[in-house]
């Protein structure tokens, strides 16, 4: 009997063990088949997310550079000296054709003196741009010429004043100047012949006084306009293809107009009529009457 019970126990253990192994084997198969389905979508999506994040992160960095450039451009166009008060005086007392109201300047003598004092206290520094210096010295010449006329007004001509261009009557910084100092020792040395169309000697035959102040921003543009206007002004110059009757400015300062070629070549840069290179040249009588 005992022998029979022992045999039955052994059979029962074998049966249960086999069932457990079968279950574990089945579970193992299920895990192996499900694993690839989980790993495949993770591997495909991860790189896409990383690339999109990199693009988004870099975009703002490119846009931040724009304001820095704009700030740099503003610094380049800044003026070393403010000529607004002179601009106001010119707009009030000079017409578009250059006729000057010296009586008006005399009434505005306080404002004129204030501007001249500002010039005295703010002479150009080495750090100033060429345009700032050019605008400053041209305004100096014109403003002090007006002062010279106002101080001696009424008069018929600037030549009624003894040695007007060699009169040492104004100071800038620690140095006293004449109008000839400004024209010949400063402006002409800047090697720009257009200055002769921008400075005014208070006379009818001179290039008309501009009714606005020169600034670093406008000086080149205004000198171009003045060059075209003066050369094509029949009151100052009579031009045909074969014959030119010119202002004596082109005689007195002929060297300045021949730095890059002949006088005719310079004139043709601005003349509306093309002048032949062998055209005959003569010079008009200069009218020194006051430009009022």
Residue, then its C-alpha position, 0 to 999 in steps of 0.5 A: x500500500x505504501x509503495x502504491x502511495x509513493x508512486x502516485x506522489x511522484x507522478x503528481x509532482x512531475x505533472x505539476x512541474x511540467x505545467x509550471x514550465x509550460x506556463x513559464x515557457x508560454x510567458x517567455x514567448x509572449x515577452x519576446x514577441x512584444x519587445x520589438x513592438x515597444x522599441x521600434x517607435x521609440x527609436x524612430x521618434x527620438x531623433x525627430x524631437x532632438x532636431x526640432x529642438x535644435x532649430x528652435x533654439x538657434x533662431x532667436x540667436x540670429x535675430x538678436x544681432x539686428x539691434x546691435x547693427x542699428x545702434x552702430x549705424x546711428x553712431x556713424x551719422x551723429x554730428x560732432x557739433x550742432x549747427x542748428x542755431x546757424x541754420x535757423x538764422x539762415x532760413x530766416x534771413x536768406x532767400x532760396x536764391x541767396x539774397x541776404x537780409x543783413x538788416x534782419x541779421x543785425x536784428x538777430x545779432x544776439x543769436x548770431x553772437x551766441x552761435x559764433x561763441x559756440x564755434x569759438x568754444x568747440x574747435x574741431x578735434x582730431x576725432x572729428x570726421x572729414x565731413x564734420x570738419x568741412x561743415x564746421x569751417x565752411x560755416x565759420x567762413x560764412x558766419x563770420x563774413x556775415x558778422x563782418x558785414x553786420x558790424x560795418x552795415x550799411x555799406x555797398x560792398x565788402x570792399x568798402x571795408x579795409x582789407x576785409x579778408x586779411x582782417x584778424x577779427x575773430x578768435x576760435x579757441x586760443x587763436x585769432x583768424x582772418x577769412x583768408x586763414x580759413x579759406x586758403x590755409x584750412x579749406x583749400x588744403x582739404x583738396x575739395x574744389x567744391x568748397x568755392x561754391x559753398x563759401x560766400x564773400x557777400x558779393x553778387x558774383x559770388x556763389x549764392x549763400x546757402x539758406x541752410x547750415x552745412x552739417x556732416x550729414x548734408x555737406x557732400x550732397x549740398x556741395x554737389x547741388x551748389x556745384x551744379x547750380x553755380x556752373x549752370x547759372x547764366x548770371x555767373x557763367x555763360x556756356x556753349x560747346x565751343x565757348x565758355x565765359x566763366x566766373x573769375x573764381x575759375x581763374x583765381x583758383x584754377x589750380x584747385x579745379x585741375x587736380x584730376x584733369x583740365x578745367x573743361x573736364x571739371x566743368x563737364x562733370x556738372x555742366x548741362x551742356x557738354x563743352x568741347x575740350x578745345x573750347x575758347x575760355x574767357x572770364x566775366x567781370x566780377x560784381x562786388x556789390x553786396x548780395x542783398 
